[in-house]
Amino acid sequence: MIALQHYLILSAVVFSIGVIGVLIRRNLIVILMSIELMLNAVNLTFIAFSRYLGSADGQVVVFFVMAVAAAEAVIGLAIIISVYRHRQSLDPQEMQLLKW
Amino acid sequence: MVETTHLVSTEVLRWLPFFPLLGSVINLFFGRALGKRTAGILASAAVGASFGLAFYLFWQLPASGIFRDLVYTWIRSGSFQVNISFQVDALTAVMLLVVTGIGFLIHLYSLGYMAHDDDMVRFFIYLNLFIFFMLLLVMGDNLLLLFVGWEGVGLCSYLLIGFWYRDHNNTIAGNKAFIVNRIGDLGFIIGLFVLVTELGRQGVWTLDFIELHKHVQMLQPGTVTLITFLLFIGATGKSAQIPLFVWLPDAMAGPTPVSALIHAATMVTAGVYMTARLHFLFVMAPATLALIAVVGAATAFFAATIALTQNDIKKVLAYSTVSQLGYMFLAVGMGAFSSAIFHVFTHAFFKACLFLGSGSVIHALGGEQDMRKMGGLKAHMPITYWTYVVATLAIAGVPFTAGFFSKDLILWQTFSHGATLLWAVGLVTAGLTAFYMFRQLFMVFHGECRADAHAKAHLHESPAIMTWPLVILAIGSIFTGWLGAPEYLWGSRWDHWLEPIFGTQASHGALSTELVVTFITLAVVAVGIYLAYNTYGRSTAQVGQKRGGLLYDLSFNKYYIDEVYDFLFVRPFTAMAQFFASIVDPWVIDGAVNGVAATARGFSTIWRGLQSGNVQHYAAMFLLGALALLAYYLGQSL
């Protein structure tokens, strides 16, 4: 029997992988993908609680998150493409203009 | 007195200062477009309109009445209130006629005198602005408004002395006038502060003249002495008395109409006007009055001795102005305010006439001011000559000219008050005045012409726009004095006119004494004229001769007063400024400011390492923050 805590643990693991990806990867596309991982980990938590509590509220939120994630992916990719065209690089370490 | 006066409200008064202000503003913005001639006519018309209005008010003014016009309340703080409010009483009416009347004539004269100057528009802007401030000064119904006018005329004086700013000396002269006046003004404003706070301590917060007059009895005699002393310091600055007279001779650097208007006829009399306006304060302080009398007499004598040997035509007139102002303060010191204002009035005519006449001469000679290079101009400029003669007679005090009546009155008042020593000083000064004025007359207009060939070819009588004001002023130089004739002639209408303000000026002496005193004065004046004729009138051989002798050198070099002041005040001051500029400013002031900046930068080098610009570092901070919050709330819920 797969209980609620299993879902939550999986979600936490996926979320952590996402966070670590965002923090350490050196490619903007991978970072964007890691953000998707984090979002989906949260979605998983919502769904698990929705099932557990027998309420549809969580599922509604998930649809919102997916819509936002889709929009975010579109805009994020567009930014990435234009950044790449501009700099011929996707390494965030090379984009350090926002400092004193 | 105050109790019997009745106030008449009228909204006409505000137009009086408004016209010149309007003329000034219009010329400021559109003067260049209008062209200099139109601008000048506009400016003159503005002052002419004010003169017309002033004359109308003078005519309408009821005996012992006051016109009042409250424009608006300027400052209101608790029970202390200052209004922008004008008043015209008999004293102000007289000053109004002098300021606008003589101002108008001088505006007309300037149309001719400044016609060749490229900056004529600017000249008329300043001139109109000056008239505006002068009207504020004499019309303000409270001390603060008077002070605004007081400072305003000082500003205009500065602007006009340095009018030809391309010559560095003129700018310096302007600065000198401004700074010396500032010293006096400091005394003046401290006097105001003391007056307000001391009266306020008695529960009366006011600067209004009428209110002051009512409540001034509340003050302690010592306080009144202090206040009047401080106010008198202000008057010595503005009216060029010892020790602050040094700026007035230098002020001759300005265009000659300015010298006539500001530095002879109107602004320099502001100090006398102020003391007359506050006569109720001054009469409560006999010590100050005594000081004023001594300073006045000393200044009159001192300046007259300097004027004896000067060779610059305008410098002679400048020192004679200082000397005549000394007479006015002598009268003030005697408590004879009416006589002081009378001398202001007559002096305005003959001194303006003299200055404008000298301007006419300078104009004809193409800018020459050295009397050694003049002479024999009588034939070339008859109108200028004859008006000059009339004004010279008036200032010398020849019988039945204006100067005779007013100066004689002052000397008589001094004598009848028992101040025999001061009277003697005034008497000698009268002789000196006659001497140096006739010396000037002979040097400029008689003998043979010593001008160079170029100036000779250029010689001409001034145009009608310049000679007409001269003629009018010359007429005034005789007949204005007749208003204040002594009792043994036809009696004074003047004292009667000013009686509501100053009260009755009782004459203390017997008629026979008065006549004797008058004849003594006339004898001294005659001796002065004779000596001048003997030395300079018969032949011009003496002209420009330097005599030996310590006294001559002292007089010629103005008693080295400028050098003494330079040594005592200017040099220590500049040395101190130098010290502050080279030590205090770069090290202490800049050091403090830069030190603060350096400290901030030092700390920031530590903290700015946090801001790496790397987005992933920021995200890591986010995470740490989120975890910290989480840990906190978890810790709380446990």
Interface residues (C-beta under 8 A of the other chain):
Chain A: V19 V22 L23 I24 P92 Q93 M95 Q96 L97 L98 K99 W100
Chain B: R608 Q611 S612 G613 N614 V615 Q616 A619 A620 L623
